[in-house]
């Protein structure tokens, strides 16, 4: 958190979009909560990004996908058994779009 704050301008804004740890009590939300608690004392805005779904927007998005007007970019598809290879590919930093995992048929 300290390194992130140092990278900000005096009136900068830090938006935390996810947790990076598996804290026993808070899951990955510990850093987000610390940021919110520190924010009033730093002169900077530190906090999480929280998204909420909009049913109308999701229906519009579904219609665009169904019509073929919008197509998600999937870099590669891996079977679940090759999850480690998918993570290695992601960590290489050359993924364009998303990676997908397929579940075995039952």
C-alpha positions in Angstrom: 0.0 0.0 0.0 2.8 2.4 0.8 4.5 1.9 -2.6 1.1 2.5 -4.3 0.5 5.7 -2.4 4.0 7.0 -3.2 3.3 6.6 -6.9 0.4 9.0 -6.7 0.4 12.7 -7.2 -0.5 14.8 -4.0 -4.2 14.7 -5.0 -4.0 11.4 -6.8 -6.6 8.6 -6.8 -5.9 4.9 -6.3 -8.6 2.5 -7.3 -8.1 -1.1 -6.2 -10.0 -3.5 -8.4 -9.4 -6.8 -6.7 -7.7 -8.6 -3.8 -4.3 -10.2 -4.2 -4.1 -12.2 -1.0 -6.1 -14.9 0.7 -6.4 -13.4 4.1 -8.0 -15.7 6.6 -10.6 -13.2 7.7 -11.2 -10.9 4.8 -10.3 -13.0 1.8 -8.7 -10.6 -0.7 -10.6 -7.5 0.6 -8.1 -6.6 3.3 -6.1 -4.2 1.1 -9.3 -2.5 -0.1 -10.4 -1.9 3.5 -7.0 -0.6 4.5 -7.1 1.8 1.6 -10.5 3.2 2.6 -9.4 3.6 6.2 -6.2 5.5 5.2 -7.9 7.7 2.6 -9.1 10.5 4.9 -5.5 10.9 6.3 -3.5 11.0 3.1 -5.0 13.8 1.0 -5.5 11.2 -1.8 -8.5 9.1 -2.6 -7.8 5.5 -2.0 -10.6 2.9 -2.4 -12.1 0.0 -4.2 -14.0 -0.1 -7.5 -17.3 -1.6 -7.0 -19.4 -2.6 -10.0 -23.1 -3.2 -10.0 -25.1 -4.9 -12.7 -27.8 -3.2 -14.7 -30.4 -5.7 -16.0 -31.3 -3.5 -19.0 -27.6 -3.1 -20.0 -27.0 -6.8 -19.7 -30.1 -7.5 -21.9 -28.7 -5.0 -24.5 -25.3 -6.7 -24.3 -26.8 -10.1 -24.8 -28.8 -8.9 -27.8 -25.6 -7.5 -29.4 -23.8 -10.8 -28.8 -26.8 -12.9 -30.2 -26.9 -10.6 -33.3 -23.2 -11.2 -33.9 -22.5 -7.4 -33.5 -20.2 -8.0 -30.6 -17.8 -10.8 -30.1 -15.6 -11.3 -27.0 -11.8 -11.7 -27.8 -10.6 -15.0 -26.5 -6.8 -15.5 -26.8 -6.8 -19.2 -26.1 -9.1 -21.9 -24.7 -7.5 -24.5 -22.3 -9.1 -27.7 -20.9 -9.4 -27.5 -17.1 -6.6 -30.1 -16.8 -4.2 -27.5 -18.4 -5.0 -24.7 -16.0 -1.3 -24.4 -15.0 -0.3 -23.8 -18.7 -3.0 -21.2 -19.0 -1.7 -19.3 -15.9 1.9 -19.5 -17.3 0.6 -18.1 -20.6 -1.2 -15.3 -18.7 1.9 -14.5 -16.7 4.0 -14.2 -19.9 2.1 -11.0 -20.5 1.2 -11.6 -24.1 -2.4 -12.5 -23.8 -4.7 -10.5 -26.1 -8.3 -10.6 -24.7 -9.2 -13.4 -22.3 -8.2 -16.9 -21.6 -11.0 -19.5 -21.2 -11.0 -22.9 -19.4 -13.4 -25.7 -20.5 -14.9 -28.1 -18.1 -14.9 -31.8 -19.0 -18.2 -33.2 -20.2 -20.1 -35.3 -17.6 
